[in-house]
Amino acid sequence: YAVLSLGEGMNPQERVSLLLSNPNPFEPASPAALLEFARILGSREKAYSQALAAELEELSDQEGEARKALGILLRDPDKEVAAAALAGLGGIGRAEDAPVLAAYLEAPSALLREVAAAALGRMGDAARGEIRKALRSRLPRTRALACIAAARSGEPAALLELKAAFKDKDEEVRRTALAALLAVQPPLRAERKAFKEEITRLLSDQSPSVRLAARRALAD
């Protein structure tokens, strides 16, 4: 909504379409809303490009201060505050922050672990190396969280890191990999065909629950 307000006004049909895709502008944008946003933005590239460039330049100037403040908030004793800081760093998406987020995959708090996984995914290719490392962790729980991070990424190359988890020795990790693949963002759903061989192999897995998950994945 904020970005669209920078350019020429939307027509009534566009406003209705955007509102229907994401009724509450104060909630995170849904996948449908992101696709609709991209459609509207793409139809008015010239009207928005200059305004977007100016906004991005201003944000870039503030980025350093924001990252420093978020780094301080990571140490806040309130877990929700720390979780918000993790999400903020993931949103900024600087590759040098990826190791910081990855370290929280082994945090004592489940909230911080889960938010760190989502934040790594949001960073896209900037977090690819850390996701790859986490998929080789000695802890099955960390490897499972890395599956979620890979699947939450908007970058095909980062998503492909998930393939390693289909051969994991821990059945919970293999099951999580299958579940995560089914939950990838709409723009990357076509990339799931690259996993057909891995999914087919799991149809004969020793775990009944993994075999069931594999059948569901192939049927999706």
Secondary structure as UniProt FT lines:
FT   TURN            2..3
FT   HELIX           4..6
FT   HELIX           12..21
FT   TURN            25..26
FT   HELIX           31..43
FT   HELIX           45..73
FT   TURN            74..75
FT   HELIX           79..92
FT   HELIX           95..97
FT   HELIX           98..103
FT   HELIX           104..106
FT   HELIX           110..122
FT   HELIX           124..127
FT   HELIX           128..134
FT   TURN            135..136
FT   HELIX           140..152
FT   HELIX           156..160
FT   HELIX           161..167
FT   HELIX           171..182
FT   HELIX           186..195
FT   HELIX           196..201
FT   HELIX           202..204
FT   HELIX           208..219
//
